Amino acid sequence: MEVRVRRLRSGDEEAARALFALMEEVFETPGEPLGDVYLQLLLEDDRFWAMAAFDSGRIVGGMTAHTLRMTRSESSEIFIYDLAVREDVQRRGVGRRLMMELRDQAAAAGIRVLFVPAEDEDEHALHFYRAVGGVPSPVTFFTFGDDDEGFGDDGRPRTDDGVG
């Protein structure tokens, strides 16, 4: 297996669609099709990272990430949102290659910090991120979304605890 990793840009819409479909398959979470204009805007945005791993022309893994501008210094950090590898090629270095390529490209752009959330019960992800040099941080993410959990009928966040 000879894996080649590259960042997807404008003109790579077909590869991006294949990557996002792979992620849906690996994570077993259906998504909605992205429109052509939306997808093109994503791929043209330098703050969006879509990295794809190819083996013999087919996508076998990939990741998405977002550059966040910091406010405590004139710097940026990269938030890794998703990283997925086809089940039949897992544990063969694809994920590691993706992480190393993102780190190299980020460093070339002057970005030295990358971070990624991993669910506590996802032992595979926790082991992987430690194995590629990640250091765990004790944080809790809070999610606010349109699932009626965090928002009232008026679309505003609930403040049942008096906060806000």
C-alpha positions in Angstrom: 0.0 0.0 0.0 1.5 3.3 -1.1 -0.5 6.2 0.5 -0.3 9.7 -0.9 -1.8 12.5 1.2 -2.8 15.9 -0.1 -4.9 18.8 0.8 -8.1 19.2 -1.3 -8.6 22.6 -2.9 -10.9 24.2 -5.4 -11.2 21.8 -8.3 -11.2 18.8 -6.0 -15.0 18.8 -5.5 -15.4 15.2 -6.6 -12.6 14.0 -4.3 -14.2 16.0 -1.4 -17.6 14.4 -2.0 -15.9 11.0 -1.9 -14.0 11.9 1.3 -17.2 13.1 3.0 -19.1 10.0 2.0 -16.2 7.9 3.4 -16.5 9.8 6.7 -20.3 9.1 6.8 -19.6 5.4 6.2 -16.8 5.1 8.8 -18.7 7.1 11.5 -22.1 5.5 10.5 -23.6 9.0 10.5 -25.6 10.1 7.5 -25.1 13.6 6.3 -27.0 15.7 3.8 -25.6 16.4 0.3 -23.6 19.6 0.0 -24.5 21.9 -2.8 -22.0 22.7 -5.4 -21.6 26.4 -4.4 -21.2 25.5 -0.7 -18.6 22.8 -1.4 -16.7 25.2 -3.6 -16.7 27.9 -0.9 -15.3 25.3 1.6 -12.5 24.2 -0.7 -11.6 27.9 -1.5 -11.4 28.8 2.1 -7.8 28.7 3.4 -9.1 28.3 6.9 -10.7 24.9 6.0 -8.5 21.9 5.7 -9.7 18.7 3.9 -6.9 16.3 3.7 -7.3 13.1 1.7 -5.3 9.9 1.7 -5.1 8.1 -1.6 -4.0 4.6 -2.4 -3.9 3.7 -6.1 -6.2 6.6 -6.9 -9.0 5.7 -4.3 -9.6 7.6 -1.1 -8.8 5.4 1.9 -8.9 8.1 4.6 -9.1 11.7 5.4 -9.6 14.5 7.8 -11.2 17.9 8.1 -10.0 20.7 10.3 -10.5 24.5 10.7 -8.0 27.2 11.4 -9.0 29.4 14.3 -7.5 32.9 14.8 -6.5 33.5 18.4 -7.1 36.6 20.4 -4.4 36.4 23.0 -1.7 36.6 20.3 -1.5 37.1 16.6 -1.5 33.4 15.9 -3.7 30.6 14.8 -4.4 27.1 15.9 -6.0 24.2 14.0 -9.1 22.4 15.3 -9.2 18.9 13.9 -12.9 18.1 13.4 -12.9 14.6 11.9 -10.4 12.0 11.0 -11.5 8.7 9.3 -9.8 5.8 7.7 -11.6 3.0 5.8 -12.0 0.0 8.1 -10.2 -2.4 5.7 -7.0 -0.2 5.9 -7.0 0.8 9.5 -3.9 0.3 11.6 -1.7 0.5 8.5 -0.3 4.1 9.0 -3.0 6.0 7.1 -4.2 8.0 10.1 -0.6 8.7 11.1 0.3 10.0 7.6 -2.7 12.3 7.6 -1.7 13.7 11.0 1.9 14.2 10.0 1.0 15.9 6.7 -1.4 18.3 8.4 1.2 19.1 11.0 3.8 19.7 8.3 1.5 21.9 6.2 0.4 23.8 9.3 3.9 24.4 10.4 4.8 25.7 7.0 1.9 28.2 7.4 3.2 29.3 10.8 0.7 27.3 12.8 2.3 25.3 15.6 -0.7 24.1 17.7 -3.3 21.6 16.6 -6.0 20.2 18.8 -8.8 17.5 18.5 -11.6 16.4 20.7 -12.0 12.7 21.4 -14.9 11.1 23.3 -13.7 9.5 26.6 -15.3 6.2 25.6 -13.6 6.1 22.2 -10.5 4.1 23.3 -9.3 3.6 19.7 -9.2 7.4 19.1 -7.6 8.1 22.5 -4.9 5.5 21.8 -4.3 6.8 18.3 -3.9 10.5 19.3 -1.5 9.6 22.1 0.5 7.4 19.7 0.9 10.3 17.2 2.2 12.6 20.0 -1.0 14.2 21.3 -1.2 15.2 24.9 -4.6 14.8 26.5 -6.2 17.9 28.1 -8.9 17.5 30.8 -11.7 19.5 29.2 -15.4 19.0 28.7 -17.1 20.2 25.5 -20.6 21.5 25.6 -22.8 21.2 22.5 -25.6 23.5 21.6 -27.6 22.5 18.6 -31.0 22.2 17.0 -31.9 18.9 18.8 -34.2 20.7 21.3 -31.8 19.9 24.1 -30.2 23.3 24.4 -32.6 25.7 22.8 -36.1 26.9 23.6 -39.0 27.3 21.2 -37.8 30.8 20.3 -34.5 29.4 19.1 -32.6 31.0 22.0 -30.4 29.0 24.4 -32.2 27.7 27.5 -30.9 29.1 30.7 -32.7 26.8 33.2 -29.8 27.1 35.7 -30.1 30.9 35.8 -26.9 31.4 33.8 -27.0 33.7 30.7 
